């Protein structure tokens, strides 16, 4: 199973962050070889003030 570099990640950001601004970087590795060692990232869908979380933030699936 993938192992994250940190047990827990947390970020604080300014209220008026520019669109596309970096908020947080996470890192995980997998001890498998080749394609089985590939780690992909995604956000679990949630809601913020009634709007989908994905309307506020996104994640780069390949890089975290």
C-alpha positions as CSV (number, residue, x, y, z in Angstrom):
1,X,0.0,0.0,0.0
2,X,1.2,3.6,-0.6
3,X,2.8,5.3,2.4
4,X,2.5,9.1,2.8
5,X,5.6,11.1,3.9
6,X,3.5,12.7,6.7
7,X,0.9,11.0,8.9
8,X,-1.4,14.1,8.6
9,X,-1.3,17.2,6.3
10,X,-2.7,20.6,7.2
11,X,-2.7,23.9,5.4
12,X,-3.8,27.5,6.1
13,X,-4.3,29.9,3.3
14,X,-5.3,33.5,2.8
15,X,-9.0,34.3,2.2
16,X,-8.3,35.9,-1.1
17,X,-5.9,33.4,-2.6
18,X,-5.4,33.8,-6.4
19,X,-7.0,31.1,-8.6
20,X,-4.4,28.4,-9.3
21,X,-2.3,29.2,-6.2
22,X,-0.5,26.2,-4.6
23,X,-2.1,25.3,-1.3
24,X,-0.4,22.1,-0.2
25,X,1.8,19.4,-1.6
26,X,1.5,15.8,-0.4
27,X,3.9,12.9,-1.1
28,X,3.4,9.2,-1.1
29,X,5.5,6.3,-2.2
30,X,4.7,2.7,-3.0
31,X,7.4,-0.1,-2.6
32,X,6.0,-2.1,-5.5
33,X,7.8,-2.1,-8.9
34,X,6.8,-0.6,-12.3
35,X,3.1,0.2,-12.8
36,X,2.2,-1.2,-9.4
37,X,4.3,1.5,-7.8
38,X,2.4,4.3,-9.4
39,X,0.6,6.6,-7.0
40,X,-2.3,8.7,-8.1
41,X,-4.0,11.4,-6.0
42,X,-7.6,12.6,-5.8
43,X,-9.8,14.5,-3.4
44,X,-12.8,12.8,-1.7
45,X,-15.8,14.9,-2.7
46,X,-17.2,17.0,0.0
47,X,-19.2,20.2,0.3
48,X,-18.3,23.7,1.5
49,X,-21.2,26.0,2.2
50,X,-23.3,23.9,0.0
51,X,-21.0,24.0,-3.0
52,X,-18.8,21.0,-4.2
53,X,-15.3,21.0,-2.7
54,X,-14.0,20.6,-6.3
55,X,-15.3,24.1,-7.1
56,X,-12.8,25.5,-4.6
57,X,-9.7,23.3,-5.0
58,X,-8.3,20.6,-7.3
59,X,-5.4,18.1,-7.1
60,X,-2.9,17.1,-9.7
61,X,-3.4,13.4,-9.9
62,X,0.1,12.6,-10.9
63,X,2.1,14.8,-8.6
64,X,-0.1,15.4,-5.5
